[in-house]
Amino acid sequence: RERRGRLPGRGAVRDRGLCWGLFPNWPPKDVEEIVFLVRKWAHGTEYAIFAVFVWRARNQPTRNNLRSWRWSEARLALLLAMLYATTDELHQAFVPNRQSSVVDVLIDTLGAVLGLILLRGFGRWRKYW
């Protein structure tokens, strides 16, 4: 997410330093690719967890009353996750040394979708709904 011609942020330098420390013989290009992929996976995971938490807050299951799965609540959780991802990228457009990207919104939204799919699969497996 760095702009070309600018210095990387402290987090990016720390991540590369850690990767080079663990694998000192790897070429810098490979390290850059690994750091990039790990950051994208982390973002997708964050939004998967966020969508599940939003769904749970709306559904409010309890131990004695789990309530059935409703697609309307899953859609609302997905919509809120997508809206938050969009506003996060919009915010990054105004932060120095950062840039916003529609691809990042799509990655975050995909993470939210996968989180809700896993939640539904877990509920069906455990026979909650």
C-alpha positions as CSV (number, residue, x, y, z in Angstrom):
1,R,0.0,0.0,0.0
2,E,2.9,2.3,-0.3
3,R,3.2,5.0,-2.8
4,R,6.1,4.8,-5.2
5,G,9.0,7.2,-4.4
6,R,8.1,7.6,-0.8
7,L,9.6,6.0,2.3
8,P,7.8,2.9,3.7
9,G,5.9,3.2,6.9
10,R,7.3,1.9,10.2
11,G,5.1,-1.2,10.0
12,A,6.3,-2.2,6.6
13,V,10.0,-1.8,7.6
14,R,9.4,-3.9,10.7
15,D,7.6,-6.7,8.7
16,R,10.4,-6.8,6.1
17,G,13.0,-6.8,8.9
18,L,11.3,-9.7,10.6
19,C,11.1,-11.7,7.4
20,W,14.7,-11.0,6.5
21,G,15.7,-11.9,10.0
22,L,14.0,-15.3,9.7
23,F,15.0,-16.0,6.2
24,P,18.2,-14.0,5.5
25,N,19.0,-15.7,2.2
26,W,15.8,-14.9,0.5
27,P,15.9,-12.2,-2.3
28,P,14.3,-8.9,-1.3
29,K,11.6,-9.3,-4.1
30,D,10.4,-12.6,-2.5
31,V,10.3,-11.0,0.9
32,E,8.2,-8.1,-0.5
33,E,5.7,-10.5,-2.1
34,I,5.4,-12.6,1.1
35,V,4.8,-9.4,3.3
36,F,2.2,-8.3,0.7
37,L,0.3,-11.6,0.8
38,V,0.4,-11.9,4.5
39,R,-1.0,-8.4,4.9
40,K,-3.8,-9.1,2.4
41,W,-4.7,-12.3,4.2
42,A,-4.7,-10.5,7.5
43,H,-7.1,-7.9,6.2
44,G,-9.5,-10.6,4.9
45,T,-9.4,-12.4,8.2
46,E,-10.1,-9.2,10.1
47,Y,-13.2,-8.5,8.0
48,A,-14.3,-12.2,8.4
49,I,-14.2,-11.8,12.1
50,F,-15.9,-8.4,11.9
51,A,-18.8,-9.7,9.8
52,V,-19.3,-12.6,12.2
53,F,-19.3,-10.2,15.2
54,V,-21.8,-7.9,13.4
55,W,-24.0,-11.0,12.6
56,R,-23.8,-12.1,16.2
57,A,-24.7,-8.7,17.6
58,R,-27.8,-8.5,15.4
59,N,-28.8,-12.1,16.0
60,Q,-28.0,-12.2,19.7
61,P,-28.1,-15.9,20.2
62,T,-28.1,-17.3,23.8
63,R,-27.3,-20.7,25.1
64,N,-30.9,-21.7,25.4
65,N,-32.2,-19.9,22.3
66,L,-29.8,-20.0,19.4
67,R,-32.3,-18.6,16.9
68,S,-32.3,-19.8,13.3
69,W,-30.1,-18.6,10.5
70,R,-31.6,-15.6,8.6
71,W,-30.1,-14.5,5.4
72,S,-31.4,-11.0,6.0
73,E,-29.1,-10.7,9.0
74,A,-26.2,-12.1,7.1
75,R,-26.8,-9.6,4.3
76,L,-26.9,-6.8,6.8
77,A,-23.6,-7.9,8.4
78,L,-22.0,-8.1,4.9
79,L,-23.3,-4.7,3.9
80,L,-21.9,-3.1,7.1
81,A,-18.5,-4.8,6.6
82,M,-18.4,-3.6,3.0
83,L,-19.4,-0.1,4.1
84,Y,-16.7,-0.1,6.8
85,A,-14.1,-1.3,4.3
86,T,-15.1,1.4,1.9
87,T,-14.8,4.2,4.5
88,D,-11.5,2.7,5.7
89,E,-10.1,3.0,2.1
90,L,-11.6,6.5,1.8
91,H,-9.8,7.5,5.0
92,Q,-6.5,6.1,3.7
93,A,-6.8,8.4,0.7
94,F,-6.2,11.3,3.0
95,V,-3.3,9.8,5.1
96,P,0.2,10.6,4.0
97,N,2.2,7.7,2.6
98,R,-0.9,5.6,2.2
99,Q,-3.1,5.0,-0.8
100,S,-6.6,3.7,-1.2
101,S,-7.6,0.8,-3.5
102,V,-10.8,-0.7,-4.7
103,V,-9.1,-4.0,-4.7
104,D,-8.6,-3.7,-1.0
105,V,-12.3,-3.1,-0.5
106,L,-13.0,-6.3,-2.6
107,I,-10.5,-8.3,-0.5
108,D,-12.1,-7.1,2.7
109,T,-15.6,-7.9,1.4
110,L,-14.5,-11.3,0.3
111,G,-13.1,-11.9,3.8
112,A,-16.5,-10.9,5.2
113,V,-18.3,-13.3,2.8
114,L,-16.0,-16.2,3.7
115,G,-16.5,-15.5,7.4
116,L,-20.3,-15.6,7.1
117,I,-20.1,-18.8,5.0
118,L,-17.9,-20.4,7.6
119,L,-20.3,-19.3,10.3
120,R,-23.3,-20.8,8.4
121,G,-21.4,-24.0,7.8
122,F,-20.4,-24.3,11.4
123,G,-24.0,-23.7,12.5
124,R,-25.3,-26.4,10.2
125,W,-22.5,-28.8,11.2
126,R,-23.4,-28.3,14.9
127,K,-27.1,-28.5,14.0
128,Y,-27.8,-25.0,15.4
129,W,-29.9,-24.2,12.4
